[in-house]
């Protein structure tokens, strides 16, 4: 009998079916680069090295999903590339520090953009290089766009001082997010994720989410799902604490939600009633400071909380820190395979 592939395990979760075990994700390419003799900077600045490190990570830690390298949401990647181009002391200023410049804000088709096209190419390469894995691509969401264009402090003040400007900015950044998501959906990846790291209640109020973000998340999910006809699975990732806005996030209509460590896995499982697939949510702190026993217990707790009824992917809640230990990742994988066998723990 042929072995079940990682991609098949993930698809079974979306079909609310049981494969052999809970699908498991670990995005450890950045952490495995040194096994090939590369530095973190090598990984961040060279796409070929990033692909090589991704292959090595999958060899050492056989994740069912593969995160496309060159993450466009990872600040250190953007900063490293910016400093390489402009000098080691350069600091990126938000383009709309002066909000009057919104009149001149324009964007290329992401398929033609020199800054975004390389990531699109990496998506195609990843889908082709790892056909037995569920390839996952990320793109910045509407709120991330607004924050990047205006600066986080400025845009938060704008929600009080100039809400019309915020909605205008969100309109622009939503259109850009839709274009980027569509471009990624054409590359052969299985899953695309709208990443809005700063749209949680770790930074903003529920009122700001409901008024300035949720309508645009809803529009974005509808546009992506309507355009690709179910060929690509569309998800939402919000870093931090989303318990107070969990219902609103679910109502945006994603196929799946990536939930971070500070949020309640139990609460989102109960609230979602398996309407969406949940991915998460081990705290990334465990990969820095957790003991083998800590990680074992956290994995077991996640599986016992969320795996019944399928529609669940075990994962760390957010991106692994660059200095996460390989031992901690190994403990995580061992626990995932020990407790994830369907019928053994739940």
C-alpha positions in Angstrom: 0.0 0.0 0.0 1.6 3.3 -1.0 2.5 5.7 1.8 0.2 8.7 2.3 1.8 11.9 1.2 1.9 15.1 3.2 -0.3 16.8 0.6 -2.9 14.0 0.9 -3.0 14.4 4.7 -3.6 18.1 4.4 -6.3 17.6 1.8 -8.0 15.0 4.0 -8.1 17.6 6.8 -9.9 20.0 4.5 -12.3 17.3 3.5 -13.0 16.6 7.2 -11.7 13.1 6.7 -9.0 11.1 8.6 -5.8 10.0 6.9 -3.3 8.0 9.0 -2.5 10.9 11.3 -2.9 14.6 12.0 -1.0 16.6 9.4 2.0 18.4 10.9 3.8 21.6 9.8 7.2 22.8 10.8 8.8 25.7 8.8 12.4 25.2 9.8 14.4 26.1 6.6 15.9 29.2 8.2 16.9 27.1 11.2 18.5 24.4 9.0 20.6 26.7 6.8 23.7 26.3 8.9 23.6 22.5 8.4 24.6 23.3 4.8 27.3 25.8 5.9 25.2 28.9 5.3 24.6 31.9 7.6 21.2 33.4 8.4 22.1 36.4 6.1 22.9 33.9 3.3 19.4 32.4 3.7 17.7 35.8 3.7 19.5 37.3 0.7 19.9 34.4 -1.7 16.8 32.6 -3.0 18.8 29.6 -4.3 20.2 29.1 -0.8 16.7 29.5 0.7 15.4 26.7 -1.6 18.4 24.5 -0.7 17.8 25.1 3.0 14.1 24.3 2.5 14.9 20.9 1.0 17.3 20.2 3.8 14.7 21.1 6.4 12.2 18.7 4.8 14.8 16.0 4.8 15.6 16.4 8.5 12.1 17.3 9.7 9.5 15.7 7.3 6.7 18.4 7.5 3.5 17.7 5.6 3.4 21.3 4.5 6.2 23.4 3.0 6.3 27.2 3.5 7.6 28.9 0.4 10.9 30.5 1.4 11.6 34.2 1.1 8.6 35.1 3.3 7.4 38.6 2.2 6.0 39.2 5.7 9.3 38.6 7.5 10.6 42.0 8.6 14.2 40.7 8.8 14.1 39.6 5.2 12.9 43.0 4.0 15.4 44.8 6.2 18.3 42.6 5.1 17.6 43.2 1.4 17.0 46.9 1.9 20.3 47.3 3.7 22.2 45.3 1.1 20.8 47.7 -1.6 21.1 51.0 0.3 23.9 50.4 2.9 24.2 48.7 6.2 23.0 51.7 8.2 19.9 52.4 6.0 16.5 52.4 7.7 13.3 52.1 5.7 10.9 55.0 6.1 7.2 54.4 5.5 6.3 55.8 2.0 3.3 57.7 3.4 5.0 59.3 6.4 3.4 62.4 4.8 -0.1 61.1 4.1 -0.6 63.7 1.3 1.6 61.4 -0.8 -1.3 59.0 -1.0 -2.3 60.9 -4.2 0.8 59.5 -5.9 0.7 55.9 -4.6 0.6 53.4 -7.4 1.6 49.8 -7.9 2.7 47.5 -10.7 1.1 44.2 -11.5 2.9 41.9 -8.9 3.7 39.5 -11.8 5.8 42.3 -13.3 7.1 43.9 -10.1 10.9 43.6 -9.5 10.3 43.4 -5.8 7.5 40.8 -5.8 8.1 38.7 -8.9 11.0 36.8 -7.3 8.7 35.5 -4.6 6.2 34.4 -7.2 9.0 32.5 -8.9 9.8 30.9 -5.5 6.2 29.8 -5.2 6.4 28.0 -8.6 9.7 26.4 -7.7 8.4 25.2 -4.4 5.3 23.7 -5.9 7.3 21.9 -8.5 10.2 20.8 -6.2 8.0 19.4 -3.5 4.9 18.0 -5.2 4.1 15.6 -2.3 3.9 18.5 0.2 1.2 21.1 0.6 3.0 24.3 -0.6 2.0 27.4 1.4 2.5 30.9 0.1 2.0 34.2 2.0 1.1 37.7 1.0 0.7 40.8 3.0 -2.9 41.6 4.0 -4.7 44.9 3.9 -3.9 46.1 7.4 -0.2 45.1 6.9 -0.2 47.2 3.8 -1.6 50.2 5.6 0.9 49.8 8.4 3.8 49.4 6.0 2.7 52.4 3.9 2.0 54.8 6.8 3.8 53.4 9.9 2.0 51.6 12.7 1.9 54.6 15.2 0.7 56.9 12.5 -2.1 54.7 11.2 -3.4 54.0 14.7 -3.6 57.7 15.3 -5.3 58.1 11.9 -8.1 55.8 13.0 -9.1 58.5 15.5 -8.0 61.7 13.7 -8.8 60.8 10.1 -10.8 57.7 9.7 -11.7 58.5 6.1 -8.0 58.5 5.2 -7.6 55.1 6.8 -10.5 53.7 4.8 -9.0 55.2 1.6 -5.7 53.6 2.5 -7.3 50.3 3.2 -9.1 50.4 -0.1 -5.7 50.8 -1.9 -4.0 48.1 0.2 -6.9 45.7 -0.2 -6.8 46.0 -4.0 -3.0 45.3 -3.8 -3.5 42.3 -1.5 -6.1 40.8 -3.9 -3.7 41.3 -6.9 -0.9 39.6 -4.9 -3.1 36.8 -3.7 -4.3 36.1 -7.2 -0.8 36.0 -8.6 0.3 33.5 -6.0 -2.8 31.3 -6.6 -1.6 30.9 -10.2 1.7 29.3 -9.3 0.6 25.8 -8.3 0.8 26.2 -4.6 -2.0 24.5 -2.6 -2.6 27.2 0.0 -2.3 31.0 0.0 -2.3 32.9 3.3 -3.2 36.5 3.9 -0.8 37.6 6.6 -1.9 40.5 8.7 0.4 40.2 11.7 -0.6 43.5 13.4 -4.4 43.0 13.1 -4.8 41.3 16.5 -5.9 42.6 19.9 -2.2 42.5 21.0 -1.9 45.8 19.2 -5.4 47.1 18.2 -8.8 47.3 19.8 -11.7 45.1 18.7 -13.4 48.3 17.5 -10.5 49.0 15.1 -10.7 45.5 13.8 -14.4 45.6 13.2 -14.5 49.0 11.6 -11.2 49.2 9.7 -10.1 45.7 8.9 -12.8 43.0 9.1 -14.8 44.4 6.1 -11.6 44.3 3.9 -10.7 40.8 5.1 -14.2 39.7 4.1 -13.9 41.3 0.7 -10.4 39.8 0.2 -11.4 36.2 1.1 -14.5 36.5 -1.2 -12.5 37.8 -4.1 -9.8 35.1 -3.8 -12.2 32.2 -3.3 -14.5 33.4 -6.1 -11.7 33.8 -8.6 -9.9 30.5 -8.1 -13.0 28.4 -7.9 -11.7 26.3 -5.0 -8.5 25.3 -6.8 -6.4 27.0 -4.1 -7.2 27.1 -0.4 -7.3 30.6 1.1 -6.4 31.4 4.7 -5.8 34.2 7.2 -3.0 34.6 9.6 -3.1 37.2 12.4 -0.3 37.2 15.0 -1.0 37.5 18.7 -4.3 37.5 20.6 -7.5 37.3 18.7 -10.0 35.9 21.2 -12.1 39.1 21.4 -12.5 39.2 17.6 -12.6 35.5 16.9 -16.1 35.4 15.6 -15.5 38.4 13.3 -12.3 36.7 12.0 -14.2 33.5 11.3 -17.0 35.4 9.5 -14.5 36.8 6.9 -14.9 33.4 5.2 -11.4 31.8 5.0 -10.9 28.1 4.2 -8.5 28.0 7.1 -7.1 30.2 9.9 -3.6 30.1 11.3 -3.9 30.8 15.0 -1.0 32.1 17.1 0.1 30.9 20.5 -1.5 33.7 22.6 -5.0 32.9 21.3 -7.2 30.0 22.6 -7.2 26.9 20.5 -10.1 25.5 22.4 -12.2 28.7 21.9 -11.6 28.8 18.1 -12.4 25.1 17.7 -15.7 25.6 19.6 -16.5 28.8 17.7 -15.7 27.5 14.3 -17.6 24.2 14.7 -15.2 22.8 12.0 -16.4 25.4 9.4 -12.8 26.2 8.8 -9.6 24.3 9.1 -7.4 25.4 12.1 -3.6 25.5 11.9 -1.7 26.0 15.1 -0.9 26.9 17.8 2.2 25.9 19.8 3.9 28.9 21.3 7.2 29.7 19.5 8.7 30.3 22.9 8.8 26.6 23.4 11.3 26.3 20.6 13.6 28.6 22.5 13.2 27.7 26.1 10.9 24.7 26.3 12.1 21.3 27.7 11.3 18.0 25.9 8.5 17.5 28.4 7.1 21.0 27.9 7.0 20.5 24.1 5.6 16.9 24.4 2.7 18.2 26.7 2.0 21.2 24.4 1.7 19.0 21.3 -0.5 16.5 23.1 -2.7 19.3 24.4 -3.2 20.8 20.9 -4.1 17.4 19.4 -6.5 16.5 22.1 -8.1 19.9 21.8 -8.5 20.2 18.1 -8.0 17.0 16.2 -11.3 15.3 16.7 -13.4 15.7 13.6 -10.3 16.4 11.5 -10.1 19.9 10.0 -6.9 20.5 12.0 -3.2 20.9 11.2 -0.7 20.8 14.0 1.8 23.7 13.8 3.7 26.3 15.7 1.5 29.4 16.0 3.8 31.9 14.2 7.2 31.9 12.5 9.9 30.0 14.3 12.6 32.3 15.7 15.9 32.1 13.8 17.6 30.7 16.9 15.1 28.0 17.7 17.1 24.9 18.5 17.1 21.9 16.3 16.6 19.7 19.4 13.4 21.5 20.2 12.2 20.9 16.6 13.0 17.3 16.9 11.1 17.0 20.2 8.1 18.6 18.5 8.2 16.2 15.5 8.6 13.2 17.8 5.5 14.2 19.8 3.5 15.0 16.7 4.1 11.5 15.4 3.5 9.9 18.8 0.1 11.6 19.6 -1.1 12.4 16.1 -2.2 8.9 15.1 -5.9 9.1 14.6 -7.8 7.1 17.2 -4.9 6.9 19.6 -5.5 10.1 21.6 -9.0 11.2 21.0 
